[in-house]
C-alpha cells in the first residue's frame, strides 16, 4: 500500500512539474524524479561479445591454360624443286614437310 502511495505521489509531482504549475512562461522548467522501491528485474550486466577470428581466405590460383600451337608445315614441290613461296606454283601435288631447323626456308 505504501508503495502504491509513493508511486502515485511521484507521478503527481512529475505531472505538476511537467505542466509547470505555479511558474510563468518565462521561467525555465525542469524535471526531477525520485524512485523508491525494489527493482522488478535483476540488474543486467552485458558481457562483451565473443571474439571470433575468421580463418584467412584460401586463394587457389587457376592452372595456366596451355594452348598447343597447330603443327605448321612447309610445302615442297618436286618439279621444280623448292619450297613454297619460293616456288609459286607446282604442276605436281605439294608435299607437306615438317620444318627442320637449319633447313632451306
C-alpha positions as a printed Julia matrix, in Angstrom:
105×3 Matrix{Float64}:
  0.0     0.0      0.0
  2.8     2.38     0.87
  4.46    1.59    -2.43
  1.29    2.49    -4.36
  1.02    5.79    -2.5
  4.69    6.59    -3.21
  4.21    5.81    -6.91
  1.06    7.95    -7.09
  2.77   10.84    -5.29
  5.79   10.73    -7.58
  3.55   10.63   -10.67
  1.53   13.59    -9.38
  4.71   15.53    -8.62
  6.13   14.73   -12.06
  2.97   15.77   -13.85
  2.73   19.0    -11.91
  6.35   19.85   -12.63
  5.93   18.97   -16.3
  2.76   21.06   -16.55
  4.55   23.99   -14.93
  2.16   24.58   -12.04
  2.98   27.88   -10.39
  5.53   29.04   -12.95
  5.31   31.77   -15.5
  6.07   31.1    -19.17
  9.4    32.96   -18.97
 10.81   30.67   -16.28
 12.89   27.64   -17.09
 11.29   24.32   -16.4
 12.98   21.19   -15.13
 12.05   17.66   -14.2
 13.21   15.69   -11.19
 12.14   12.12   -10.44
 12.87   10.13    -7.31
 12.15    6.43    -7.16
 11.99    4.39    -4.0
 11.37    0.68    -4.07
 12.63   -2.71    -5.04
 13.71   -3.2     -8.63
 11.46   -5.52   -10.6
 14.27   -7.1    -12.6
 17.79   -8.03   -11.57
 20.47   -5.76   -12.98
 21.67   -6.71   -16.45
 25.4    -6.82   -16.99
 26.33   -7.03   -20.65
 29.22   -9.3    -21.42
 31.5    -8.24   -24.25
 30.8   -10.07   -27.48
 32.98  -13.09   -28.11
 35.95  -12.54   -30.37
 35.79  -14.8    -33.38
 38.71  -14.81   -35.72
 37.89  -15.78   -39.27
 40.41  -18.04   -40.96
 42.41  -16.37   -43.71
 40.88  -16.76   -47.15
 42.29  -19.57   -49.23
 43.2   -18.38   -52.7
 43.79  -21.07   -55.27
 45.39  -19.83   -58.46
 43.89  -21.42   -61.53
 46.24  -23.59   -63.51
 47.55  -21.86   -66.62
 45.85  -22.74   -69.86
 48.33  -24.17   -72.3
 47.28  -23.85   -75.9
 49.25  -26.07   -78.2
 50.03  -24.42   -81.45
 48.86  -26.32   -84.5
 51.58  -28.13   -86.37
 52.99  -25.97   -89.1
 54.18  -27.4    -92.37
 56.31  -26.34   -95.24
 55.18  -27.26   -98.72
 57.71  -28.84  -101.1
 57.43  -29.24  -104.84
 59.39  -31.95  -106.73
 59.37  -30.26  -110.16
 60.73  -27.56  -109.97
 62.46  -28.49  -106.73
 61.79  -25.95  -103.96
 59.59  -24.79  -101.14
 56.59  -22.51  -101.23
 56.66  -19.37  -101.54
 59.97  -19.61  -103.44
 58.19  -21.81  -105.97
 54.85  -20.07  -106.66
 53.17  -22.98  -108.47
 53.69  -26.72  -108.74
 52.36  -28.96  -111.56
 52.52  -31.98  -109.19
 50.83  -32.14  -105.79
 52.59  -30.29  -102.96
 54.2   -32.41  -100.21
 53.72  -31.42   -96.58
 57.08  -31.34   -94.82
 57.64  -30.78   -91.12
 60.01  -27.81   -90.69
 63.57  -28.78   -89.8
 65.94  -26.4    -88.06
 68.7   -25.19   -90.36
 66.89  -26.4    -93.49
 66.17  -24.29   -96.55
 63.37  -21.86   -95.99
